[in-house]
Amino acid sequence: MKKTILFVLTCAVALSLNARNEQVINDLKADYTRIGCNLHSYEYPIAGTNGYQNTPAPKDYQPFYISHYGRHGSRSAWGDKHYTGLLDVLYKADSLGVLTRTGSELIPITQAVIASYNKMDGRLTDRGEREHAAIAKRMYEHFPEVFSGENVYVRSIASMVQRCIISMCAFTNSLTKCDTDIHFDFDTGEQTQKYIDCTGSDLPVKPEHDSIQKALLKQLPYDKSVVVNRLFTDTTGLNLNVRKLQRDLYETAAISQDFDIDCNVLRYMDTTTVYYYIMETTYYIALYFCNVPEVGAKRLYNSNIALAEWIDKADKAIEAGDCQADLRFGHDFPLLTIASNMGIGEIGGDEMHPEEIEQRWIAHRNICMASNIQMIFYKRQTNKDKGQRTKDILVKVLYNEIERPIIGLTPVQDCYYRWEDVKAMWQRKIDGQK
């Protein structure tokens, strides 16, 4: 049965992959740093949008509470084998006198990446701190009503991992610069980690994931000649493993932006092969963490613990009125799992089959560094009855600061939904797990 499914999938993919995703290619031509997928530094306004849009709320409604989850900012990767591997080839070619001028330009760039990495895995970079500081400042400026009262109180929790804690510091320090009267409560630990890092294990669906990804990638073209011709005048004596060289070059270029180092990979590699690597990451992430029924949808229940936590904190903030924002700082894969399970449109909330991923899911837009969910809560200012006011709560969702639909729900107006409707949908998912 599995072989039949895989055969059908392969045939479907072969038919659908005749045309590449032109939007990805155009985005890449406009800004080559977008090769990084989930290593891509935060972009504001995000590619392909008109920038920030704050659709007016229904009459008499005003924001009063924000619930937020942010991925850590730009960071280093793990290990330096790709950078040192690339540098070793460049050094050898240079010593043999077969390195082109274009190839020689790569030496100081690669050296700079190695120095910036400095054997510190997963370390938040200066760029990562700036990203979170800027997001916080915009949040304050876009929703001043939330932070305008007296005794403004913000709860903030982070993953136990250092890059998330430092991201939290950068974000909250930026809010403090906007308003020194904001009071913060900070926390991290084993209990909060349960809903900050809630993807569950990959192992139960790994065979299906790997088979589908392999079938998808098999349809993509790949070129080995361009990188050789651009870097070397002669390959005699180099004993080149071209696939390894390309991988090392791609990984070096992809992470360079996070260190504020300029490395345009398109000077050294062809677009076709760069596209292959982009789709390799795209398939990996979308299959595992989005609403793909064959794989990822089977794992979304892992984030029900996060949905329950969002409901609990929001309801308490609505009832008591003593908390203006809940901030959470975590990682990319839990963020995607949460967003998909929440039903956030264009990210992973809408069902998507494997053969649709290439055309529908753009990694550098959907899960760049510092990606974030902001759920803004609104209440009617003219209604004095507390019980009725609670029922009238509206919410809108921003993902990477862009308004998004909630799949499966009808808005009251534009991008505004009743909190009771959102909560009921989430609660059904939570109850379905029990």
Protein Blocks (a to p, Z undefined) as FASTA:
>chain_A
ZZmmmmmmmmmmmmmmmpccfklmmmmmmomklmnmmmpccddddehiabjadddddehi
acfbdcddddddddddedjklmmmmmmmmmmmmmnopacfklmmmmmmmmmmmmmnnopg
hiacfklmmmmmmmmmmmmmmmmmlmmmghiacdddddfbfklmmmmmmmmmmmmmmomk
bccdddddjklmmmmmcnbpfklmmmmmmmmmmmmmmmpccdfklmmmmmpgbfghklpa
fklmmmmmmmmmmmmmmnopacdfklmmcfklmmmmmmmmmmmmmmmmmccfklmmmmmm
mmmmmmmmmmmmmmmmmmnopafbdcddddfklmmmmmmmnopghklmpccdfklmmmmp
cfklmmgghiacdddddddfklmbfklmmmmpccdddeehiacddehiacfbhjbccfkl
mmmmmmmmmmmmZZ
